[in-house]
Amino acid sequence: MAGSGFGKLFRITTWGESHGEAIGAVVDGCPAGLSLCEEDIQKYLDERRPGASEFATPRKESDTVRILSGTFEGKTAGSPISMIIYNQNVRSSDYSDLADKYRPGHADYTYDMKYGFRDWRGGGRSSARETAARVAGGAVALKLLEELGIRIDAYTKSIGPVECSPEKTDLEEASRNSLRMPDREAFEKASEYLKELMKDGDSSGGVIECRISGVPAGLGDPVFDKLSADLAKAVFSIGAVKGFEIGDGFAAARAKGSENNDAFIPSDNGAVTLATNHAGGILGGISDGAEIIFRAAFKPTPSISSEQETVDIEGKPVRISIKGRHDPVIV
């Protein structure tokens, strides 16, 4: 199974399965001398940790990370950084009756078609559990980016029909509520919406918005290695992502050129800046110095307890109701 790594000079590879003994990540290309300890990684894993709210899977995992290699006396050594997170609360028996059935919305069928084999215990590598390993690798990347003055903020833009108001956006509020929505009123409406779906055994989709500040102009290449293309590939590799846009994104298709173009203007210190940011910080695949803004659309959690139609591995029609511990919303 190829394709478990991303990056060139700085590369992150994840490994492990949802119901295996452990999952983990290897980071290669991190320079030596960067201050790094397990607490730097753990704080992000704690934010992602399952079972932390009523809207997250009830699967209880401490997600405690151990650094196995690549550091010495609290600093990176320049060698591969290997990290492990043990799975502690697996209940594979929850999935035993699905071993011969294809779950709608899951990768069961496509895995069988490609490999002639699949791990039916929670989805194996296609499980959202894999993202814990990405968080561990991303924590190392964030430490390095902080040294360069680059900041990344991500939050829930919308859940189902409930969308945060740009005028009410408060990043501190996002850190205070369980849905990570920067609009208190939207959070309360989305909470009620999700509670109703949970009663019906259903789930919801949503959108995440990400803002990256401090990126200098000139990063990225103009053709296949566009900064926007690399971002899109990274984000689309996350399970359940079905849409991606930068800046005004799809709204730009409805705009006129006179509305969509960002005027170049001099800043107070004489440097070139932009009057607006419809492009989302990237022009021609290269960063323009403005804040990079992108959004990712996540589909609803496909594991729902409502009865659904499907087929078994012999192609015979069956009906299933998926048991187990699942998030009512992935975003």
N, C-alpha and C positions, 0 to 999 in steps of 0.2 A: 504494500500500500504506500505509494509515493505521495509527495505533496504535504508532508507534515511540518515543513519549515518555511519561513518567510524572511526575506531580506538578503542582502549581499555582504556589505562591509560589517553591518550589525545584523546578526541572524538569530531568530528565535525558532526553536523546534519544540513542539509539544509531543507528549507520548502518554499512553495509558488509556484505559477504558472506564466507562461509567461504573461498572460493577467489578472491575479488576481490583487487585490489591492496592494499587496506587496510581496516581497520575503525576505528571511533572513536566518540567521545561528545562531546556539547555539553551543558554545564551552564549553565542560565540561572537567575538569582535568587540567586546566591551574593553575599553582601554584600562591599563593598570593605574592604580592610585585613586580610584573613585571610592569614597566612603560608602560602605554597604554592609548592612547587617540584616538579620532575619526580621527584626522589627520594621525595617523600611518596607519590606514586602508584605508582612502580616497585616498592616493597617489597611491595605487595599483588599486583601482577601477577606478581612472581617466585614468590609462593606458589601462584598459580593456573597458572603456566606449564606447557604441555604438555611431555611428554618428561622430566619431572623425577623420575619413579619408575617401577618396573616395573608399577605398576597404572594408569598414565596412558598416553594415546595416545603412540606413539613419534614422532608428528609433532614435529619440532624447531623451535620458535619462540623467539626471544629476547624477544618481546613488549615491545620497547623503546618507551616512550611519549615523544611530543613534545608539549609544550604550544604550540599555535599562536596562541592569543589569550587575552585575559582576565586577564593578569598583567603586573605592571610592578615591577621591582626587588624580586622575590621575594614580592610581595603581590598578592592579587586586586584587580582594578580596578573590580569591580562590573558589568562587561560580560560577555557570554557567554564561557565558558571552553571552548575547542575543543581536543580532544586527538586524536591520530592514532597508530595502531599498524599498521605495515606487515606484511603477510603475506609471509613469506620462504621458506616451505617447502611450497608448494602442489604437489600431484601429482594434478591433475585427471584424468589418464589412468586413475587407479585406479577412477574411477566411470563411464568411458565405456560399459561394457557394461550399465550400469543406466539409461541415458538413456531407454530405452523400456520400463522395468519399474518397477512400484510396490513399493518395499521395505516389508515388513510392519513395523508399529510406527512408521513415519516419516510425515511430512506430505506425501509425494509426491502421493498421490491427492487429498487435500483441497486442496492448492495448485492442482492441475490443474482441479478442480471450481470453485474460486473465481475463478482468474485465467486459465484456459486456457493456462497457461504455468508452467514451473517451472525453477529452476536446479538441475540434477541434480548439480553438482559439490559433493558433500559436504553438500547440503541448503540452500545459500544462507543466507537469513535464519533458517531454522529450525534451523541448526546450533548446537551448543553453543559454537562459536567466538564467537558473538555475546556470550557472557557476559564475555569479556575487556573489551569496551567498558563493560559494566555495572560491572566492577571499577574501571575508571578513574574513572567517574562517582561510584561509591560511595566511593572514596578521598577525593574532595573533600568529600562529605557527612560522612565520618568526622572530617575535620579540623574541620569546623564543629561537629559534635556534641561533640568533645573540649573545645571552648571553653565548652560549656554543661554540662560535667561528666557527659556521658552516655557510657556504655561499652557496647560490643556484643561478645559472645563467641559464636562459632558453632563447632560441632564435629560429627563423625559420631556419631550415637546408635546406629545399627545398620547392619549390612550382611548382607543375606540373613537367616539364622536367628541370627546372632551379634549380641547386644545388650550394650552397656556397662552395667556395674553402677553404680547411683547412688552406692553406698557407696564405690566405687573411683574415682570421677570426679576427675581431676587435669588441669586445663587446660594445665599445663606439659607433661604427657605428650602431649597432642594436638598440640602444636607440635613434638614430637620425632619423630613417626612419620609415614610416608607416607600413611596413611589418615586422619589427623587424628582418631584415636579417643582419648578421654581415659582409657582403661582399657587398660593394657599387655597384660593377659591376653586381653582381647577382640580387640585388634589382632592378636595372634599367631594366634588362632583364625580371624579373618576373612581373614588373609593366606593361610593354608593353604586355606581355602574357595575363595578367588578363584583360587589357583593351579590347583586342580582344575578349576574352570570354564573357565579359559583353555586347559587341555589339551583340553577337549571343545569348544572354539570357542563357548563360551556366555558369559553375562554375569549380573550380579546387580543387584538394586535395593537401596535403603537409606533411612535416615531421618537427617535433619539436625535438631539441636536448636539453638535460638538463645536467648540470654539477654541482656536489655537492662536495665541498671541505671542509676539516676540520673534516670529520667524522672519529672517532678513529676506530681502528681494534677491532672486537669482538661484533658488534651489529648484532642481528638477530639470528635465531635458525635454526638447520640443516634440519628439515623435512617440515611440513606443514606451519610453521610460518617463512619461509625464508624471509630475508630482500628483496630479489629480488621478491618473490611471493607477499609480501605486496605492494611493489611499483607497480607491474604489476596490481594488483587488483585496486589500487587507480587510476592509469592512465586509465585503461580500463573502469572504471566507468564514465569517461568523454564522453559525447555524441560525436559520429562520430569517435572515436578512433577504428581503425581496425587492428593495428599492434603494437608490443612492442618488443624492444630488448635492451639488456644491453651489454656494451663493444663492441666487434666486432659483437655480435649478429649473424645474419644469415650468415655473411661472415665467421664465425668460422667453419661452416659446410663444407666449401670449402678448409679449411686450413689443414696442417699437424700438428701433435702434437708438433713437434719441432719448428713450427712457432707460434703456438697459446699459448704455455706455457709461463708464465711470470716468469723469473728468480728472485729468492730472492737474494738480495745483502745487505751488511751493508751500512748504511748511514754515513755521516760525524760525527754524534753524537753517533754512535754505535748502533742505533736502526735498526731493520729490515725494508727494503724497497723493492721495485720492480724495475727491470730494464725497464720493459714495462708495459702496462696496457690493454692487450687484454681482460681481464676478466671484465673490467669496474668497478673495486673496490669491487667486491663481489665474494667470493669463498665458495662453499658449503653452500650458503645461508647466509653467515656471512661476514660482511665488513672486508676488508683486510688492511685498512688504506690508500689505494690509492684513487684518485679522482673517485667518482661514476659517471659514464656516461651512460645515457640511451636515447633512441629515441622513439618517438611515431608517428605512421602514421595515419593521418586524412583523411577520405574520402572526396570527393567533397561535397559541400553544396547540399543537395537533393532538396531544393526549387529552381527551375529554371523556367524562363518564357517560355522556349522552350516547345512546345506542346509534351505531353507524353501520352502513353496508360496506362489505369488503369481500375478498376471496381468500381462500386458503392456498397453500403452496401447490395444490393440485388444480387450482383454478375454479374450485367449487364455491358458489356464493354462500356467505355466512354473515351473521350480524355479530358485532362485538361492542362491549362496553368496557373501556379501558380502566383497570383498577390501578392502584399504586399511588405514588405521591408526586403531584405535578403542580407546576406554577399555573395560576389562572391567566397570567400575562407574562410574556418573556421579556418585554422591553424594560 
